Amino acid sequence: MDKHRVKIWDKGDINGFFGLFTNNLSNILVMASLLTISIGMPSWIVYGRILPAVGLSIFASGLYYAWMGYKLALREERNDVTALPSGTSVPHMFLIVFMVIGPVYWDTGDPELAWYAGLAWCLIEGIIEALGSVIGPGLRRVIPRAAMLGSLAGVSITFIAMNPTMQAFNLPYIGFVSLAIILLGWFGNVKMPFNIPVGLFAIILGTIIGWGTGHMDYNALVTSFTHVKFEYARFSIANIIHGMKYASPYLAAAIPLGVYNFFESIDNIESASIAGDSYGVSETLLANGATSILASLFGSPFPTAVFIGHPGWKSMGAKLGYSWVMGLVVMLITWFNIIELLSNLIPIIAVVPILVYIGLVIGAQAFTAVDGKYAPAVMLGIIPWIADWVRNNIDTALDLAGKAAGEIGFQELAIAGVEYEGMMILGTGAILVSMIWCSICVFIIDRELNKAIITTFIAAGLTFVGAIHSPEVGLGKANDVVIGYLIIALLLFVTDRFQVGTLEE
């Protein structure tokens, strides 16, 4: 195929662009709110330094993954390749704000030092992500497909689909309409009026309804125009060096989070492969780490990530253009500080049903792309994500009330029917916990108990160092869970030696 025949933009990219752009825009709005309202960081740091660097890193990420897709299209001589979706890592966004930036700011009273500490954290995590490119291909070969897809199903149902669905139901005269359009267009293959792309039509109609019903605020829109001004990302190694001292007490936690990120990327690469686009694990993980390092060098404490959802974007017709155009637009809106303007122009309720669609596609893939006998393993892989999602919501609600679960008491919560402590143990490190238990279940189904034993020992080791099942990183933080895993290993060993042969006869 002549390389000039590979399109860098296609009509189907319009749908993908609006979906992925909305995903990243929502993340940036939450990010700005966390930093300015929850932490109290000054606006000049958040809007003038951090967000422009976030925009730059998202642009670099989107551009590179589009380039990877372009190379794949040339190599396989086809024009239907979909680039990997990417943006700022959402779980890390909350963790870095509340585990690094917030504590340093509250301890020192210096917002710049807190920002610098976040940059140092992001650099270390980016390096760990890049190192994952060395072992990533091997991990992909040994981890069962059901485990990778089951973990993705868990995060798609909880952190991708649940909140957008409830937002849609909270404002039904906008949310219902947009959701119905999405279902009609992408599941029912119904063409929209004037052949307008489905996602764009949902946003247009939702925006018209929002303004027509008085839901949107004209004065807020006018005011947001006055906040538009040019800023740009500034390169600085000195800031990171300065922040390393203040970040050092928290850097140990960057290791499991870096591991979390490259495991999540491996899951998403597997998902893309099943959908028809086989990307190299090493190159993807290296790119992921490199763009996170780039973010830190230019002022963003937030690492980038390969997003869940590739099959969803592919099914709506997105190819290469949606990735790099999304990155370009995100960079422009952060450099010109027009984030607030967009949020006051388009009702977010009109856009979030696109994320519901992505969550549905990924959840369905976990069950349809594996043998039916592994369905229980997939379901088991979803449960840790539900625990994590519910606990996060409980913590947020209690925080707003000026309370904490520990202050109320885990026993008292359990009496009320809220198994908070169990949620915390099960949901901490959800992606690894999900893959571990799903893998154990797969190996038991296949009667490969030696592999199940090895997986259980790995789980015990990760638990002992605090990578999973413990809210704090450190040795021996959850020894009762370690003992539980070791007992499982013993049980599996005894079963393998004395019963498996009888069961198979």
GIZIDA-V644026 format. One record per backbone hydrogen bond with DSSP energy under -1.0 kcal/mol. NH is the residue of the N-H (numbers start at 1). CO is the residue of the C=O. E is the energy in kcal/mol with one decimal. If there is no record, write none. Layout:
NH/CO/E
NH/CO/E
This chain:
5/2/-2.3
6/3/-1.4
13/10/-2.0
14/11/-1.8
16/12/-1.4
17/13/-3.0
18/14/-2.2
19/15/-2.0
20/16/-2.8
21/17/-3.2
22/18/-2.0
23/19/-2.1
24/20/-2.3
25/21/-3.1
26/22/-2.9
27/23/-1.8
28/24/-2.4
29/25/-2.5
30/26/-2.4
31/27/-2.7
32/28/-2.8
33/29/-2.0
34/30/-2.8
35/31/-2.3
36/32/-2.5
37/33/-2.4
38/33/-1.4
39/34/-1.9
41/35/-3.1
46/42/-1.8
47/43/-2.9
49/45/-1.4
50/45/-3.0
51/46/-2.7
53/49/-1.1
54/50/-2.3
55/51/-2.7
56/52/-1.9
57/53/-2.4
58/54/-2.3
59/55/-2.2
60/56/-2.5
61/57/-2.3
62/58/-2.9
63/59/-2.6
64/60/-2.2
65/61/-2.3
66/62/-1.5
67/63/-1.9
68/64/-2.4
69/65/-1.9
70/66/-2.2
71/67/-2.3
72/68/-2.2
73/69/-2.4
74/70/-2.0
75/71/-2.6
76/72/-2.5
78/73/-1.7
83/319/-2.7
87/305/-1.8
89/303/-2.5
93/89/-1.2
94/90/-1.4
95/91/-2.0
96/92/-3.0
97/93/-1.5
98/94/-2.4
99/95/-2.6
100/96/-1.4
101/96/-2.4
102/97/-2.8
104/100/-2.2
105/101/-2.4
106/102/-2.9
107/103/-2.0
108/104/-2.5
109/105/-2.9
114/110/-1.8
115/111/-2.1
116/112/-2.8
117/113/-2.4
118/114/-1.8
119/115/-1.8
120/116/-2.1
121/117/-2.2
122/118/-2.3
123/119/-2.2
124/120/-2.2
125/121/-2.6
126/122/-2.5
127/123/-2.1
128/124/-2.1
129/125/-2.5
130/126/-2.3
131/127/-2.3
132/128/-1.3
133/130/-1.7
134/131/-1.8
136/132/-2.3
139/135/-2.1
140/136/-2.3
141/137/-1.3
142/138/-1.3
143/139/-2.1
148/144/-1.7
149/145/-2.7
150/146/-2.5
151/147/-1.8
152/148/-1.7
153/149/-2.5
154/150/-1.9
155/151/-2.0
156/152/-2.4
157/153/-2.3
158/154/-2.0
160/155/-1.4
161/156/-2.0
165/161/-2.3
166/162/-2.3
167/163/-2.5
168/164/-2.3
169/165/-1.9
170/166/-1.5
171/167/-1.2
174/171/-1.7
175/171/-3.1
176/172/-1.8
178/174/-2.3
179/175/-2.6
180/176/-2.8
181/177/-2.1
182/178/-2.2
183/179/-2.5
184/180/-2.7
185/181/-2.9
186/182/-2.7
187/183/-1.4
188/183/-1.7
190/184/-2.3
195/192/-1.9
196/193/-1.8
201/197/-2.7
202/198/-2.4
203/199/-1.8
204/200/-2.8
205/201/-2.7
206/202/-2.1
207/203/-2.4
208/204/-2.4
209/205/-2.4
210/206/-2.4
211/207/-2.4
212/208/-2.7
213/209/-2.2
215/210/-1.5
216/210/-1.4
221/217/-1.7
222/218/-2.4
223/219/-2.6
224/220/-1.9
226/223/-1.3
228/225/-1.2
229/336/-1.0
231/335/-3.9
236/297/-2.8
241/237/-2.3
242/238/-2.7
243/239/-1.9
244/240/-1.4
247/243/-2.0
248/244/-1.6
250/247/-2.3
253/250/-1.0
254/251/-1.4
257/253/-1.3
258/254/-2.3
259/255/-2.3
260/256/-2.7
261/257/-2.2
262/258/-2.0
263/259/-2.2
264/260/-2.5
265/261/-2.1
266/262/-2.0
267/263/-2.4
268/264/-2.2
269/265/-2.4
270/266/-2.2
271/267/-2.2
272/268/-2.2
273/269/-2.2
274/270/-2.1
275/271/-1.5
276/273/-1.2
277/272/-2.6
284/280/-1.9
285/281/-2.6
286/282/-2.5
287/283/-2.5
288/284/-2.3
289/285/-2.4
290/286/-2.6
291/287/-2.4
292/288/-1.5
293/289/-2.3
294/290/-2.5
295/291/-2.0
296/292/-1.9
297/293/-2.1
298/294/-1.4
300/295/-3.3
305/87/-2.5
307/85/-2.5
313/309/-2.1
314/310/-2.6
315/311/-2.5
316/312/-1.1
317/314/-1.7
318/313/-2.2
323/320/-1.1
324/320/-1.1
325/321/-2.5
326/322/-1.3
327/323/-2.0
328/324/-2.2
329/325/-2.7
330/326/-2.7
331/327/-2.2
332/328/-2.2
333/329/-2.5
334/330/-1.8
335/331/-2.4
336/332/-2.1
338/333/-2.3
342/338/-2.1
343/339/-2.1
344/340/-1.3
346/342/-2.5
350/347/-1.7
351/348/-1.4
352/348/-2.0
354/351/-2.0
355/352/-1.2
356/352/-1.4
357/353/-2.0
358/354/-1.8
359/355/-2.5
360/356/-2.2
361/357/-2.3
362/358/-2.4
363/359/-2.3
364/360/-2.3
365/361/-2.1
366/362/-1.5
367/364/-1.0
368/364/-1.8
369/365/-2.3
374/371/-2.3
375/372/-1.7
378/374/-2.1
379/375/-2.4
380/376/-2.3
381/377/-2.0
382/378/-1.0
383/379/-1.1
386/382/-1.6
387/383/-2.3
388/384/-2.3
389/385/-2.8
390/386/-2.7
391/387/-2.3
392/388/-2.3
393/389/-1.9
394/390/-2.4
395/391/-2.9
396/392/-2.2
397/393/-2.3
398/394/-2.7
399/395/-2.5
400/396/-1.9
401/397/-1.2
402/399/-1.5
403/398/-3.3
408/404/-1.8
409/405/-2.5
413/409/-2.1
414/410/-2.3
415/411/-2.2
416/412/-1.4
417/414/-1.6
418/413/-3.0
420/418/-2.3
423/419/-2.2
424/420/-2.5
425/421/-2.3
426/422/-2.7
427/423/-2.9
428/424/-1.5
430/427/-1.2
433/429/-2.7
434/430/-3.0
435/431/-1.8
436/432/-2.5
437/433/-2.5
438/434/-2.3
439/435/-2.2
440/436/-2.6
441/437/-2.2
442/438/-2.3
443/439/-2.8
444/440/-2.1
445/441/-2.5
446/442/-2.2
447/444/-1.1
448/443/-3.0
452/448/-1.5
453/449/-2.4
454/450/-2.1
455/451/-2.4
456/452/-2.0
457/453/-2.2
458/454/-2.3
459/455/-2.3
460/456/-2.3
461/457/-2.3
462/458/-2.7
463/459/-2.3
464/460/-2.3
465/461/-1.6
466/463/-1.1
467/462/-2.4
469/428/-2.3
474/465/-1.1
476/464/-2.2
482/478/-1.7
483/479/-2.6
484/480/-1.8
485/481/-2.2
486/482/-2.3
487/483/-2.3
488/484/-2.0
489/485/-2.5
490/486/-2.1
491/487/-2.6
492/488/-2.8
493/489/-2.3
494/490/-2.6
495/491/-2.5
496/492/-2.6
497/493/-2.0
498/494/-2.2
499/495/-2.4
500/495/-1.8
503/499/-2.3
504/500/-1.7
